[in-house]
Amino acid sequence: MKKLLIASTALVATAGMASADITISGHAAAGIYSGLGNADGVTAAAAAASTATAATAAASGTGFTTLAVDALTAKAETFSGDGVYSNAGVDFTMTGATDNGISFSAAVNIDAGTEVDTGDFELDGADGGTAGLGSVSMTGSFGTLTFDDAGIDNLYNDDFTAADVSYSTTVGAVSLSVAHDTSGAADANSMSAGYAASGMTFTLAASEAAAGTSSSLKVAYALNDSVSVTGKTDQVAGAESIQTITAATTLNGVSVALSSANNSTWDVDLGYTAGGFALTYGVDETDGWTATATSALGGGATFAAGVDSNDSMYAGVSFAF
C-alpha cells in the first residue's frame, strides 16, 4: 500500500512540468563525549585579543571596532561534563524544471536528538525536533537565485550575520556571488569573486561592517599534483591586516600543511589516509593541539574519535541512509 501511495504522489508531482524529483535521505549518530566546548562564549585568548584591539582603536581615535564590542560582551568559554549523544534526521530534497528550462529546488529537514560538532569539539546540544524549511533556489541562464531566511552564510566570514537571499553567476572565467540580509545589520551585505587559470586561483571576498568594509584576497598556486602554496591577506574593518602563507603537500597518503602569519601565529597539520582509515594531528603557536581518527565501516557507517589539548574527547559512529 505504501508503494502505491508513493507512486501516486510522484505522478501528481510531475504533472505540468518538464521534470520533477523528490529524494529522501537520512542520517544518525551516537557516541560518548567529555569536556566539549559549550559554544556559549569565546576562549580567553580570543577575548584578550579582542580587548587589545579595542584598546588600540581607542588610542588611535578610530572608535570601537566590531571586535572591540565583542570583547566587551564576550564571556569565557565553558566546557561540558561527560555524556552520551544520539541524534537522527531525515532530509527531503525536491527538484524540478519548468518547460522553459529553469531548474528549481527546495529542501525540508527534520532533526532530533543531541548533536556534537566534531570539527570544533563543541557540544551543540539538543535539536528542536521540528521540521525546518531549507533553501529555495532557481537556476537558469541568468545564474542562481537562492532564498533562505537567515540561512545563507556571509560570503566573507560565516561568523558574521547570515543572509536571506543570494545571487550567483559566471561572467567568462570569473564566478561572482552576492548575499544580502534584510534585517538591516551592519554586515548585511557581502560578496565574493573567483578566477582560475594556469594552476592559479584567485578568491576575493568582502563584507560590510560597522567600522567599514572587511575584505580578504587569497591566491593559491598548485606547483604540481602534490604540492600547493597559498597566500592570503585579510583586512578586518578597523584592525590591522593579516598576511598568511601556507604550503601543503600530499604523498602516498601522507599530508603536511604549514601555515605562518605576520601576527606571530602559525599552524602545523599532519594527516595520514589509507583505505577507509584516516588520522589527523594539528598544533598551533599556543601549543593547542587536536588529534582525530576516522574509519569507514561500510554500509554508510563511519567511526570517528578525537581528543584535544583542552581534555575534550568524543567517540562514536555515524550512519548515512
TORKOL-4160 file (C-alpha; in steps of 0.2 Angstrom, whole numbers, padded with zeros to 4 digits, m for minus):
321
<pt num="1" X="0000" Y="0000" Z="0000"/>
<pt num="2" X="0014" Y="0012" Z="0004"/>
<pt num="3" X="0022" Y="0009" Z="m0013"/>
<pt num="4" X="0006" Y="0013" Z="m0022"/>
<pt num="5" X="0005" Y="0029" Z="m0012"/>
<pt num="6" X="0022" Y="0035" Z="m0016"/>
<pt num="7" X="0020" Y="0031" Z="m0034"/>
<pt num="8" X="0003" Y="0041" Z="m0035"/>
<pt num="9" X="0012" Y="0056" Z="m0026"/>
<pt num="10" X="0026" Y="0055" Z="m0039"/>
<pt num="11" X="0013" Y="0056" Z="m0053"/>
<pt num="12" X="0004" Y="0071" Z="m0046"/>
<pt num="13" X="0021" Y="0080" Z="m0043"/>
<pt num="14" X="0027" Y="0078" Z="m0061"/>
<pt num="15" X="0011" Y="0084" Z="m0069"/>
<pt num="16" X="0013" Y="0101" Z="m0078"/>
<pt num="17" X="0032" Y="0102" Z="m0078"/>
<pt num="18" X="0046" Y="0096" Z="m0088"/>
<pt num="19" X="0053" Y="0085" Z="m0074"/>
<pt num="20" X="0052" Y="0083" Z="m0055"/>
<pt num="21" X="0060" Y="0073" Z="m0042"/>
<pt num="22" X="0059" Y="0070" Z="m0023"/>
<pt num="23" X="0074" Y="0062" Z="m0014"/>
<pt num="24" X="0074" Y="0056" Z="0004"/>
<pt num="25" X="0090" Y="0053" Z="0014"/>
<pt num="26" X="0093" Y="0050" Z="0032"/>
<pt num="27" X="0107" Y="0051" Z="0045"/>
<pt num="28" X="0110" Y="0046" Z="0063"/>
<pt num="29" X="0125" Y="0047" Z="0075"/>
<pt num="30" X="0128" Y="0040" Z="0093"/>
<pt num="31" X="0143" Y="0040" Z="0105"/>
<pt num="32" X="0151" Y="0047" Z="0120"/>
<pt num="33" X="0159" Y="0064" Z="0124"/>
<pt num="34" X="0168" Y="0073" Z="0138"/>
<pt num="35" X="0173" Y="0091" Z="0141"/>
<pt num="36" X="0167" Y="0098" Z="0124"/>
<pt num="37" X="0165" Y="0116" Z="0122"/>
<pt num="38" X="0148" Y="0123" Z="0125"/>
<pt num="39" X="0149" Y="0136" Z="0111"/>
<pt num="40" X="0142" Y="0149" Z="0124"/>
<pt num="41" X="0157" Y="0161" Z="0124"/>
<pt num="42" X="0174" Y="0164" Z="0117"/>
<pt num="43" X="0191" Y="0157" Z="0123"/>
<pt num="44" X="0201" Y="0168" Z="0135"/>
<pt num="45" X="0214" Y="0170" Z="0121"/>
<pt num="46" X="0201" Y="0177" Z="0109"/>
<pt num="47" X="0194" Y="0188" Z="0122"/>
<pt num="48" X="0211" Y="0195" Z="0126"/>
<pt num="49" X="0215" Y="0198" Z="0108"/>
<pt num="50" X="0198" Y="0207" Z="0105"/>
<pt num="51" X="0202" Y="0218" Z="0121"/>
<pt num="52" X="0219" Y="0223" Z="0114"/>
<pt num="53" X="0211" Y="0228" Z="0098"/>
<pt num="54" X="0198" Y="0238" Z="0107"/>
<pt num="55" X="0212" Y="0247" Z="0116"/>
<pt num="56" X="0222" Y="0251" Z="0100"/>
<pt num="57" X="0206" Y="0258" Z="0092"/>
<pt num="58" X="0203" Y="0269" Z="0107"/>
<pt num="59" X="0221" Y="0275" Z="0107"/>
<pt num="60" X="0221" Y="0279" Z="0089"/>
<pt num="61" X="0204" Y="0288" Z="0090"/>
<pt num="62" X="0196" Y="0277" Z="0077"/>
<pt num="63" X="0182" Y="0272" Z="0089"/>
<pt num="64" X="0176" Y="0254" Z="0094"/>
<pt num="65" X="0178" Y="0241" Z="0080"/>
<pt num="66" X="0166" Y="0226" Z="0079"/>
<pt num="67" X="0179" Y="0215" Z="0088"/>
<pt num="68" X="0180" Y="0228" Z="0102"/>
<pt num="69" X="0162" Y="0227" Z="0105"/>
<pt num="70" X="0163" Y="0208" Z="0105"/>
<pt num="71" X="0177" Y="0210" Z="0119"/>
<pt num="72" X="0166" Y="0220" Z="0130"/>
<pt num="73" X="0152" Y="0207" Z="0129"/>
<pt num="74" X="0162" Y="0191" Z="0127"/>
<pt num="75" X="0162" Y="0178" Z="0141"/>
<pt num="76" X="0174" Y="0164" Z="0144"/>
<pt num="77" X="0170" Y="0148" Z="0135"/>
<pt num="78" X="0163" Y="0134" Z="0147"/>
<pt num="79" X="0165" Y="0115" Z="0144"/>
<pt num="80" X="0153" Y="0101" Z="0146"/>
<pt num="81" X="0154" Y="0086" Z="0158"/>
<pt num="82" X="0153" Y="0068" Z="0152"/>
<pt num="83" X="0138" Y="0062" Z="0142"/>
<pt num="84" X="0131" Y="0052" Z="0128"/>
<pt num="85" X="0124" Y="0059" Z="0112"/>
<pt num="86" X="0112" Y="0052" Z="0099"/>
<pt num="87" X="0103" Y="0060" Z="0085"/>
<pt num="88" X="0094" Y="0056" Z="0069"/>
<pt num="89" X="0087" Y="0066" Z="0054"/>
<pt num="90" X="0078" Y="0065" Z="0038"/>
<pt num="91" X="0081" Y="0076" Z="0023"/>
<pt num="92" X="0069" Y="0079" Z="0009"/>
<pt num="93" X="0076" Y="0087" Z="m0007"/>
<pt num="94" X="0064" Y="0092" Z="m0021"/>
<pt num="95" X="0070" Y="0097" Z="m0038"/>
<pt num="96" X="0061" Y="0101" Z="m0054"/>
<pt num="97" X="0062" Y="0111" Z="m0070"/>
<pt num="98" X="0050" Y="0122" Z="m0079"/>
<pt num="99" X="0046" Y="0120" Z="m0098"/>
<pt num="100" X="0057" Y="0134" Z="m0102"/>
<pt num="101" X="0072" Y="0126" Z="m0094"/>
<pt num="102" X="0073" Y="0135" Z="m0077"/>
<pt num="103" X="0078" Y="0122" Z="m0064"/>
<pt num="104" X="0072" Y="0124" Z="m0046"/>
<pt num="105" X="0075" Y="0115" Z="m0029"/>
<pt num="106" X="0069" Y="0116" Z="m0011"/>
<pt num="107" X="0074" Y="0106" Z="0005"/>
<pt num="108" X="0065" Y="0101" Z="0021"/>
<pt num="109" X="0074" Y="0093" Z="0035"/>
<pt num="110" X="0068" Y="0085" Z="0052"/>
<pt num="111" X="0082" Y="0083" Z="0065"/>
<pt num="112" X="0080" Y="0077" Z="0083"/>
<pt num="113" X="0092" Y="0072" Z="0097"/>
<pt num="114" X="0108" Y="0078" Z="0105"/>
<pt num="115" X="0122" Y="0084" Z="0092"/>
<pt num="116" X="0140" Y="0087" Z="0094"/>
<pt num="117" X="0151" Y="0097" Z="0082"/>
<pt num="118" X="0166" Y="0085" Z="0079"/>
<pt num="119" X="0176" Y="0098" Z="0069"/>
<pt num="120" X="0176" Y="0111" Z="0083"/>
<pt num="121" X="0175" Y="0099" Z="0098"/>
<pt num="122" X="0159" Y="0108" Z="0103"/>
<pt num="123" X="0143" Y="0101" Z="0111"/>
<pt num="124" X="0129" Y="0108" Z="0100"/>
<pt num="125" X="0115" Y="0102" Z="0112"/>
<pt num="126" X="0098" Y="0096" Z="0109"/>
<pt num="127" X="0090" Y="0099" Z="0092"/>
<pt num="128" X="0072" Y="0106" Z="0092"/>
<pt num="129" X="0065" Y="0090" Z="0084"/>
<pt num="130" X="0054" Y="0101" Z="0072"/>
<pt num="131" X="0053" Y="0102" Z="0053"/>
<pt num="132" X="0064" Y="0116" Z="0045"/>
<pt num="133" X="0062" Y="0123" Z="0028"/>
<pt num="134" X="0079" Y="0125" Z="0020"/>
<pt num="135" X="0084" Y="0135" Z="0004"/>
<pt num="136" X="0073" Y="0138" Z="m0011"/>
<pt num="137" X="0083" Y="0141" Z="m0027"/>
<pt num="138" X="0081" Y="0144" Z="m0045"/>
<pt num="139" X="0094" Y="0142" Z="m0059"/>
<pt num="140" X="0094" Y="0147" Z="m0077"/>
<pt num="141" X="0105" Y="0156" Z="m0090"/>
<pt num="142" X="0103" Y="0171" Z="m0078"/>
<pt num="143" X="0113" Y="0162" Z="m0064"/>
<pt num="144" X="0106" Y="0155" Z="m0047"/>
<pt num="145" X="0095" Y="0165" Z="m0036"/>
<pt num="146" X="0093" Y="0157" Z="m0018"/>
<pt num="147" X="0081" Y="0162" Z="m0004"/>
<pt num="148" X="0084" Y="0155" Z="0014"/>
<pt num="149" X="0079" Y="0166" Z="0029"/>
<pt num="150" X="0094" Y="0168" Z="0039"/>
<pt num="151" X="0102" Y="0153" Z="0032"/>
<pt num="152" X="0115" Y="0159" Z="0019"/>
<pt num="153" X="0132" Y="0161" Z="0026"/>
<pt num="154" X="0141" Y="0178" Z="0025"/>
<pt num="155" X="0152" Y="0176" Z="0010"/>
<pt num="156" X="0167" Y="0184" Z="0019"/>
<pt num="157" X="0165" Y="0176" Z="0036"/>
<pt num="158" X="0152" Y="0164" Z="0042"/>
<pt num="159" X="0153" Y="0171" Z="0059"/>
<pt num="160" X="0145" Y="0187" Z="0053"/>
<pt num="161" X="0126" Y="0189" Z="0051"/>
<pt num="162" X="0118" Y="0176" Z="0040"/>
<pt num="163" X="0110" Y="0182" Z="0024"/>
<pt num="164" X="0092" Y="0179" Z="0017"/>
<pt num="165" X="0095" Y="0180" Z="m0001"/>
<pt num="166" X="0110" Y="0177" Z="m0013"/>
<pt num="167" X="0113" Y="0178" Z="m0032"/>
<pt num="168" X="0127" Y="0169" Z="m0041"/>
<pt num="169" X="0133" Y="0169" Z="m0059"/>
<pt num="170" X="0148" Y="0167" Z="m0070"/>
<pt num="171" X="0155" Y="0180" Z="m0082"/>
<pt num="172" X="0168" Y="0172" Z="m0093"/>
<pt num="173" X="0180" Y="0164" Z="m0081"/>
<pt num="174" X="0175" Y="0174" Z="m0066"/>
<pt num="175" X="0162" Y="0167" Z="m0054"/>
<pt num="176" X="0153" Y="0181" Z="m0044"/>
<pt num="177" X="0141" Y="0180" Z="m0029"/>
<pt num="178" X="0132" Y="0192" Z="m0018"/>
<pt num="179" X="0122" Y="0190" Z="m0002"/>
<pt num="180" X="0110" Y="0201" Z="0007"/>
<pt num="181" X="0102" Y="0201" Z="0024"/>
<pt num="182" X="0086" Y="0210" Z="0026"/>
<pt num="183" X="0087" Y="0213" Z="0045"/>
<pt num="184" X="0097" Y="0229" Z="0042"/>
<pt num="185" X="0113" Y="0223" Z="0051"/>
<pt num="186" X="0129" Y="0232" Z="0049"/>
<pt num="187" X="0136" Y="0217" Z="0040"/>
<pt num="188" X="0121" Y="0214" Z="0030"/>
<pt num="189" X="0129" Y="0214" Z="0013"/>
<pt num="190" X="0144" Y="0203" Z="0007"/>
<pt num="191" X="0151" Y="0197" Z="m0010"/>
<pt num="192" X="0164" Y="0185" Z="m0017"/>
<pt num="193" X="0173" Y="0183" Z="m0034"/>
<pt num="194" X="0184" Y="0169" Z="m0040"/>
<pt num="195" X="0195" Y="0166" Z="m0055"/>
<pt num="196" X="0206" Y="0151" Z="m0060"/>
<pt num="197" X="0219" Y="0150" Z="m0074"/>
<pt num="198" X="0235" Y="0140" Z="m0077"/>
<pt num="199" X="0236" Y="0132" Z="m0060"/>
<pt num="200" X="0232" Y="0148" Z="m0050"/>
<pt num="201" X="0216" Y="0153" Z="m0041"/>
<pt num="202" X="0211" Y="0170" Z="m0035"/>
<pt num="203" X="0197" Y="0172" Z="m0022"/>
<pt num="204" X="0191" Y="0189" Z="m0016"/>
<pt num="205" X="0178" Y="0191" Z="m0003"/>
<pt num="206" X="0171" Y="0207" Z="0006"/>
<pt num="207" X="0158" Y="0212" Z="0019"/>
<pt num="208" X="0151" Y="0227" Z="0026"/>
<pt num="209" X="0154" Y="0230" Z="0044"/>
<pt num="210" X="0151" Y="0244" Z="0057"/>
<pt num="211" X="0169" Y="0251" Z="0055"/>
<pt num="212" X="0169" Y="0250" Z="0036"/>
<pt num="213" X="0172" Y="0236" Z="0024"/>
<pt num="214" X="0181" Y="0219" Z="0029"/>
<pt num="215" X="0190" Y="0210" Z="0014"/>
<pt num="216" X="0201" Y="0196" Z="0010"/>
<pt num="217" X="0211" Y="0191" Z="m0005"/>
<pt num="218" X="0218" Y="0173" Z="m0007"/>
<pt num="219" X="0230" Y="0167" Z="m0021"/>
<pt num="220" X="0233" Y="0148" Z="m0022"/>
<pt num="221" X="0246" Y="0140" Z="m0034"/>
<pt num="222" X="0247" Y="0121" Z="m0037"/>
<pt num="223" X="0266" Y="0118" Z="m0041"/>
<pt num="224" X="0261" Y="0100" Z="m0046"/>
<pt num="225" X="0249" Y="0087" Z="m0041"/>
<pt num="226" X="0255" Y="0085" Z="m0023"/>
<pt num="227" X="0262" Y="0102" Z="m0018"/>
<pt num="228" X="0252" Y="0119" Z="m0017"/>
<pt num="229" X="0256" Y="0136" Z="m0010"/>
<pt num="230" X="0243" Y="0149" Z="m0004"/>
<pt num="231" X="0245" Y="0167" Z="0001"/>
<pt num="232" X="0231" Y="0177" Z="0009"/>
<pt num="233" X="0229" Y="0195" Z="0015"/>
<pt num="234" X="0214" Y="0198" Z="0027"/>
<pt num="235" X="0209" Y="0216" Z="0032"/>
<pt num="236" X="0195" Y="0216" Z="0046"/>
<pt num="237" X="0187" Y="0233" Z="0046"/>
<pt num="238" X="0196" Y="0244" Z="0059"/>
<pt num="239" X="0210" Y="0232" Z="0063"/>
<pt num="240" X="0227" Y="0228" Z="0055"/>
<pt num="241" X="0228" Y="0217" Z="0040"/>
<pt num="242" X="0235" Y="0200" Z="0042"/>
<pt num="243" X="0245" Y="0191" Z="0029"/>
<pt num="244" X="0247" Y="0172" Z="0029"/>
<pt num="245" X="0257" Y="0160" Z="0019"/>
<pt num="246" X="0253" Y="0141" Z="0018"/>
<pt num="247" X="0262" Y="0127" Z="0010"/>
<pt num="248" X="0254" Y="0110" Z="0008"/>
<pt num="249" X="0259" Y="0093" Z="0001"/>
<pt num="250" X="0252" Y="0076" Z="0000"/>
<pt num="251" X="0262" Y="0060" Z="m0005"/>
<pt num="252" X="0257" Y="0042" Z="m0003"/>
<pt num="253" X="0243" Y="0046" Z="0009"/>
<pt num="254" X="0253" Y="0057" Z="0020"/>
<pt num="255" X="0249" Y="0076" Z="0020"/>
<pt num="256" X="0258" Y="0090" Z="0028"/>
<pt num="257" X="0252" Y="0108" Z="0029"/>
<pt num="258" X="0262" Y="0123" Z="0036"/>
<pt num="259" X="0255" Y="0140" Z="0039"/>
<pt num="260" X="0263" Y="0156" Z="0046"/>
<pt num="261" X="0256" Y="0174" Z="0048"/>
<pt num="262" X="0263" Y="0191" Z="0051"/>
<pt num="263" X="0254" Y="0192" Z="0068"/>
<pt num="264" X="0265" Y="0178" Z="0075"/>
<pt num="265" X="0253" Y="0164" Z="0073"/>
<pt num="266" X="0256" Y="0148" Z="0065"/>
<pt num="267" X="0249" Y="0130" Z="0062"/>
<pt num="268" X="0256" Y="0113" Z="0058"/>
<pt num="269" X="0243" Y="0100" Z="0051"/>
<pt num="270" X="0248" Y="0082" Z="0048"/>
<pt num="271" X="0237" Y="0068" Z="0040"/>
<pt num="272" X="0238" Y="0050" Z="0035"/>
<pt num="273" X="0225" Y="0041" Z="0024"/>
<pt num="274" X="0225" Y="0023" Z="0019"/>
<pt num="275" X="0209" Y="0014" Z="0013"/>
<pt num="276" X="0195" Y="0020" Z="0023"/>
<pt num="277" X="0205" Y="0025" Z="0038"/>
<pt num="278" X="0212" Y="0042" Z="0042"/>
<pt num="279" X="0222" Y="0051" Z="0055"/>
<pt num="280" X="0225" Y="0069" Z="0058"/>
<pt num="281" X="0235" Y="0080" Z="0070"/>
<pt num="282" X="0236" Y="0098" Z="0071"/>
<pt num="283" X="0246" Y="0110" Z="0083"/>
<pt num="284" X="0247" Y="0129" Z="0084"/>
<pt num="285" X="0258" Y="0143" Z="0092"/>
<pt num="286" X="0248" Y="0142" Z="0108"/>
<pt num="287" X="0253" Y="0123" Z="0110"/>
<pt num="288" X="0235" Y="0119" Z="0107"/>
<pt num="289" X="0233" Y="0103" Z="0098"/>
<pt num="290" X="0219" Y="0091" Z="0091"/>
<pt num="291" X="0220" Y="0073" Z="0085"/>
<pt num="292" X="0206" Y="0064" Z="0076"/>
<pt num="293" X="0204" Y="0046" Z="0069"/>
<pt num="294" X="0190" Y="0040" Z="0057"/>
<pt num="295" X="0187" Y="0024" Z="0049"/>
<pt num="296" X="0174" Y="0019" Z="0036"/>
<pt num="297" X="0164" Y="0003" Z="0042"/>
<pt num="298" X="0155" Y="0000" Z="0026"/>
<pt num="299" X="0136" Y="0002" Z="0023"/>
<pt num="300" X="0136" Y="0020" Z="0026"/>
<pt num="301" X="0143" Y="0019" Z="0043"/>
<pt num="302" X="0159" Y="0028" Z="0050"/>
<pt num="303" X="0168" Y="0028" Z="0066"/>
<pt num="304" X="0176" Y="0044" Z="0072"/>
<pt num="305" X="0185" Y="0049" Z="0088"/>
<pt num="306" X="0195" Y="0064" Z="0093"/>
<pt num="307" X="0205" Y="0072" Z="0108"/>
<pt num="308" X="0212" Y="0089" Z="0110"/>
<pt num="309" X="0223" Y="0099" Z="0122"/>
<pt num="310" X="0208" Y="0105" Z="0132"/>
<pt num="311" X="0205" Y="0087" Z="0138"/>
<pt num="312" X="0190" Y="0086" Z="0126"/>
<pt num="313" X="0185" Y="0070" Z="0118"/>
<pt num="314" X="0172" Y="0061" Z="0108"/>
<pt num="315" X="0170" Y="0044" Z="0100"/>
<pt num="316" X="0155" Y="0037" Z="0091"/>
<pt num="317" X="0148" Y="0030" Z="0075"/>
<pt num="318" X="0138" Y="0040" Z="0062"/>
<pt num="319" X="0126" Y="0032" Z="0048"/>
<pt num="320" X="0120" Y="0038" Z="0031"/>
<pt num="321" X="0104" Y="0031" Z="0024"/>
